[in-house]
Amino acid sequence: MDRYADSTAYDAARSDAAFEARRWRYLSDSVEVVAFVLRPRGAEPHPAIVYCRGSYLQQGMAPSLLPLLHRLARAGYLVVAPQYRGSEGGEGRDEMGGADVEDVLAAIRLVATRPEVDRSSVYLYGESRGGMMTFQAIRDGATVRAAATVGAFTDLDTLFRDDERSAALASKIWPGYEQHSAEIALRRSAARWADRIRVPLLILHGSSDDQVRPRQSERLAAALTRAGTPHELRIVPGGSHTLGERSAFRDSLVVRWFRAHGN
């Protein structure tokens, strides 16, 4: 749980009657996938955040994610966290940035139809792998006002050169990786198509991230500057991969960014 919050934060979130937790099953292409939802109680519409978690296949993530969702919900947002196909009982196969990007896009479209959501104020937030998913969703037309990422890789080939652990997983995640590595990398490397990211973007990265080097975010920020896309890059001194040790501070920066780009 430490990646997201400690047990005290979990207990506080679980016992907070001001919010309602739900588990949605929804269609993405032809497969049914799962999302965790936390919403403030009450009838009035709220802005919404679609939160893209990191990592690959996962099961039983709801308790770990609850404190993070709670922080965002306490800031006034309905929060939806797609778990991607293949995880949490969802159908299909997780391609880590392939067809599963549709799981994020479908969640955004679904959120916009809900009466408890202010459909003009939907935002996108992703960490690590979820940051890569965020970039692709924006590229593919996600209707969001602004986005934020933390610890996201922006060039897959550079990631693999820097991190042998990640490189060793490539052929397991993508069958036929050796034959299709160029195509797989291009799709997942936002720094190579930064001109297609056209919503205001907050980029957070820990200076001590030993999984995804800060230069990944620096490269994307430089490309966004050339493209003229509004953005802010913040390298947090001493910060780890997802800034979990400063989670409240991290999420406060995200909320401030979203509020600055609201209605």
C-alpha positions in Angstrom: 0.0 0.0 0.0 3.0 2.4 0.5 3.0 3.3 -3.1 -0.2 5.1 -2.7 -0.7 5.8 1.1 -0.2 4.3 4.5 -2.7 2.4 6.6 -3.9 5.5 8.5 -4.9 7.1 5.2 -6.6 3.9 4.1 -8.6 3.7 7.4 -9.7 7.3 7.0 -10.8 6.8 3.5 -12.7 3.6 4.2 -14.6 5.2 7.1 -15.5 8.5 5.4 -19.3 8.4 4.9 -19.2 11.5 2.7 -18.2 9.4 -0.3 -19.6 6.4 -2.1 -17.3 3.7 -3.6 -18.5 1.7 -6.6 -17.1 -0.9 -9.0 -18.2 -0.3 -12.6 -18.1 -2.9 -15.4 -18.3 -1.3 -18.8 -17.7 -2.2 -22.5 -14.5 -1.2 -24.2 -14.5 -2.4 -27.8 -16.0 -5.8 -27.5 -14.6 -6.7 -24.0 -16.0 -5.9 -20.5 -13.5 -4.2 -18.2 -13.6 -2.9 -14.6 -13.1 0.6 -13.1 -13.1 1.6 -9.4 -15.2 4.7 -8.7 -15.3 7.1 -5.7 -17.8 9.9 -5.7 -19.0 12.6 -3.3 -22.5 11.9 -2.1 -25.2 14.4 -3.2 -27.1 15.1 -6.4 -25.1 18.1 -7.8 -22.8 17.4 -10.7 -19.1 17.3 -9.9 -16.0 17.6 -12.1 -14.4 14.2 -12.8 -10.9 12.7 -12.9 -10.1 9.6 -14.8 -7.1 8.1 -13.0 -4.8 5.7 -14.9 -2.8 3.5 -12.5 0.6 2.2 -13.2 1.9 -1.4 -13.6 0.8 -4.3 -15.6 -1.8 -7.0 -14.7 -3.1 -6.5 -11.2 -5.7 -8.0 -8.9 -7.1 -6.8 -5.6 -6.0 -3.2 -6.1 -9.0 -1.5 -4.6 -7.6 -1.1 -1.0 -4.3 0.2 -2.3 -5.9 2.8 -4.6 -8.6 4.0 -2.2 -6.5 6.6 -0.3 -5.4 8.2 -3.5 -9.0 8.2 -4.9 -10.1 9.6 -1.6 -7.7 12.6 -1.7 -9.0 13.5 -5.1 -12.6 13.0 -4.1 -12.1 15.2 -1.1 -11.0 17.9 -3.5 -14.4 17.8 -5.1 -14.0 15.3 -7.9 -15.8 12.1 -8.9 -12.9 9.8 -9.6 -12.9 6.8 -12.0 -9.9 4.5 -12.1 -9.9 2.1 -15.1 -8.1 -1.2 -14.3 -7.5 -2.2 -17.9 -8.5 -5.4 -19.6 -7.3 -8.6 -18.0 -7.1 -7.1 -14.5 -9.7 -7.2 -11.6 -11.9 -9.7 -13.5 -11.9 -7.7 -16.7 -12.0 -9.5 -20.1 -9.3 -9.4 -22.8 -5.5 -9.1 -22.7 -3.5 -6.2 -21.4 -1.2 -5.0 -24.2 0.3 -2.2 -22.0 -0.5 0.6 -24.3 -2.1 -1.2 -27.2 -5.9 -1.9 -27.6 -6.2 -1.3 -23.8 -5.9 2.5 -24.4 -9.5 2.2 -25.5 -10.3 1.2 -21.9 -9.3 4.8 -20.9 -11.1 6.4 -23.8 -14.3 4.4 -23.1 -14.2 5.4 -19.4 -13.9 9.1 -20.4 -16.9 8.8 -22.7 -18.9 6.9 -20.0 -18.1 9.5 -17.3 -19.4 12.3 -19.6 -22.8 10.6 -19.8 -23.3 10.4 -16.0 -25.8 12.9 -14.5 -23.5 13.3 -11.4 -20.7 14.6 -13.6 -20.1 18.1 -15.0 -19.3 16.8 -18.5 -17.5 20.1 -19.3 -14.9 19.4 -16.5 -13.3 16.0 -17.1 -9.6 15.6 -16.4 -7.0 12.8 -17.0 -4.3 11.8 -14.5 -1.8 9.0 -14.9 1.2 7.5 -13.1 4.1 5.5 -14.6 2.5 3.2 -17.2 -0.7 5.2 -16.7 1.1 8.3 -17.8 1.9 6.6 -21.1 -1.8 5.6 -21.4 -2.7 9.3 -20.7 -0.5 10.5 -23.5 -2.0 8.0 -26.0 -5.6 8.8 -24.9 -5.0 12.5 -25.5 -3.4 11.7 -28.9 -6.4 9.6 -29.8 -8.9 12.3 -29.1 -9.8 12.1 -25.3 -12.2 15.0 -24.5 -10.5 16.4 -21.3 -9.8 19.9 -20.2 -6.3 19.1 -18.8 -4.1 16.2 -17.9 -1.3 15.4 -15.4 1.3 12.6 -15.2 3.9 11.4 -12.7 6.9 9.2 -13.4 5.8 8.5 -17.0 8.1 7.2 -19.6 8.0 9.0 -22.9 10.4 6.9 -25.0 10.2 3.2 -24.7 13.6 2.5 -26.3 15.4 4.8 -23.9 13.5 3.2 -21.0 14.8 -0.2 -21.9 18.4 1.1 -22.3 18.2 2.7 -18.8 16.3 -0.1 -17.0 17.3 -3.7 -17.6 14.4 -4.9 -15.4 11.9 -3.3 -17.8 13.7 -4.5 -20.9 13.6 -8.1 -19.7 9.8 -8.0 -19.6 9.3 -6.8 -23.1 8.9 -10.2 -24.8 6.5 -11.3 -22.1 4.2 -8.3 -22.4 4.4 -8.1 -26.2 4.6 -11.5 -28.0 6.7 -11.0 -31.1 8.4 -7.9 -29.6 11.7 -8.7 -31.4 10.0 -8.6 -34.8 7.8 -5.6 -34.0 9.9 -3.5 -31.6 9.9 -0.4 -33.7 6.2 -0.3 -34.1 5.6 -1.1 -30.4 8.0 1.6 -29.3 6.6 4.3 -31.6 3.0 3.9 -30.4 4.1 4.2 -26.7 6.7 7.0 -27.0 5.0 10.3 -26.7 8.2 12.3 -27.1 8.1 11.2 -30.8 4.6 12.6 -31.4 4.4 15.4 -28.9 2.7 17.7 -31.4 -0.4 15.5 -31.1 -0.7 16.3 -27.3 -2.9 19.4 -27.4 -4.3 19.8 -23.9 -2.7 21.6 -21.0 -0.3 19.0 -19.3 1.4 18.9 -15.9 4.4 16.7 -15.9 5.7 15.6 -12.5 8.9 13.5 -12.0 11.0 12.6 -9.0 14.7 13.5 -9.4 15.7 10.2 -7.8 13.4 8.0 -9.9 15.4 4.9 -10.5 12.9 3.3 -12.9 12.1 6.1 -15.3 14.8 8.7 -15.6 13.7 12.4 -15.3 15.2 13.0 -18.7 12.2 11.2 -20.2 9.9 14.0 -18.9 12.4 16.6 -19.8 12.5 15.4 -23.4 8.7 15.5 -23.6 8.6 19.0 -22.1 11.1 20.3 -24.7 9.0 18.8 -27.5 5.8 20.4 -26.1 7.5 23.7 -25.9 8.4 23.4 -29.6 4.8 22.4 -30.4 3.3 25.3 -28.4 1.3 23.2 -26.0 0.6 24.7 -22.5 2.5 22.6 -20.0 4.5 22.7 -16.8 7.4 20.4 -15.9 8.2 19.9 -12.2 11.1 17.8 -11.1 10.7 17.1 -7.4 14.1 17.0 -5.6 14.8 13.6 -4.1 11.5 12.3 -5.3 10.9 8.6 -6.1 9.3 7.0 -9.2 5.7 7.9 -8.4 6.3 10.4 -5.5 4.5 8.0 -3.2 6.4 9.4 -0.2 4.9 12.8 -1.0 1.5 11.7 -2.2 -0.5 14.5 -0.6 1.8 17.1 -2.0 1.8 15.4 -5.4 -1.9 15.2 -5.6 -2.3 18.8 -4.5 -0.2 19.9 -7.4 -2.4 17.9 -9.7 -5.6 19.4 -8.3 -4.2 22.9 -8.5 -3.4 22.3 -12.2 -6.9 21.1 -12.9 -8.5 24.0 -11.1 -6.4 26.4 -13.0 -7.7 24.9 -16.3 -11.3 24.6 -15.2 -14.4 26.5 -16.3 
